[in-house]
Amino acid sequence: MSSSQLLQIEDRHRKDESPPLLRLGFRPFYLLAAALAVVAVPAWLAGYKGLLPLDLLWHAHEMVFGFAGAVIVGFLLTASRNWTNVQTPRGAPLAALALLWIAGRAAMLAAPAASPAVALAARAVDAAFLPVAAWALLRVLKRGNSRRNYPIGGILALLAVANICFHAAALGWHAISPLLPVHGAILLITLLEAVMGGRVIPMFTANGAPGSKPRSVAWRDKAAPALIAATALAWLLPVPAPLVAALAFVAAAVNALRLTGWAPLSTVRVPLLWVLHLAYAWIAGGLLLLGFAALGIGSASSAFHALAVGAMSGLIIGMITRTALGHTGRPLKAGRAESFMYALLEAGAVLRLCANIIPAGNRDLMLFSSAACWSTAFLLYLIVYTPYLSHARLDGREG
């Protein structure tokens, strides 16, 4: 073992005197993301009804770059420590990163009604978080020589670019709709889900569903994320609609086929597993809807809500429960609270799609019902998991 490897291991296992909440990235960022989920969707609905000065762009930005961004950063700063044996930010640096995220949320509340100079400063505050987080992650990956995971750091960096493009569009610096970078970010997150899902879902299934025999097929594992990337580029660029649709349909089919190999039916009695399988199924469904939307059948809103509420949020709730249990020294077993969270989130996803397809007179009922289910799922997470994440591990280990 080289001296640099020994120093990395020593660095990772040096006694941590930080408060438990600041000992690993998942701890503050999972709680912050859940707190935002509890308040942001009801706040957006208040804006939708004219009760608050919050518009669709604020809602889209906060759900993707605020909520999902916090979870992704928390997850990657936790996972990269295991990938590299190098300590990730903790203590004061982690607190500073969390405070930067909080400042971004406050800035986004202030930006719409502010003067041009203040709005620019506010958007700059929000835009700073993801580049700083990407730099911290890439630094860890480089120190640990984790070349295999450089592309994941690259995806986080591209999310930072998408956020900057959103702000530039919102400020009128270029002619694209600010929603286009949001679409790009959702598709980037879908790509990240396909990459990470392929690594962990079959493994979790083999370990957690007795008798299951999940299979990972090499060509599917390569084609599934590649086709998502191709679909994303086609959607974002001026490509003929039939080509966009063809790519989306093939991507949906390959990702659905990939999922069938992971023995999803073996997970029906294991909530920690079926929530991940069902979320991955939403990826295939969202891509299918995206293909139809490209042909003018249905709406892009339905496709992106399937990818964001069904797939992204489903994988988020599944992973922030599972990883929080594991990294706080608790058994990897979902109780009634977790099962209720999962059911509420799935109900919220279905109701959100229903709001797009039912007669207009019932749209508000579906929207408010969806919001109630979705935000309640994360409120329950806060109630159950705040004590877990704010106290030291039960087994006394570091992290």
Secondary structure, DSSP 8 states (H G I E B T S, - for coil): --HHHHHHHHHHHS---S-GGGSSTHHHHHHHHHHHHHHHHHHHHHHHTTSSS--HHHHHHIIIIIIIHHHHHHHHHHHHHHHHS-----SHHHHHHHHHHHHHHHHHHHGGGS-HHHHHHHHHHHHHHHHHHHHHHHHHHHHTT-GGGHHHHHHHHHHHHHHHHHHHHHTTSSSS-THHHHHHHHHHHHHHHHHHHHHHHHHHHHHHSTT------HHHHHHHHHHHHHHHHHHHTT--HHHHHHHHHHHHHHHHHHHHTT-GGGGTT-HHHHHHHHHHHHHHHHHHHHHHHHTTSS-HHHHHHIIIIIIIHHHHHHHHHHHHHHHTT--S---HHHHHHHHHHHHHHHHHHHHHHS-GGGHHHHHHHHHHHHHHHHHHHHHHHHHHHTS--TT----
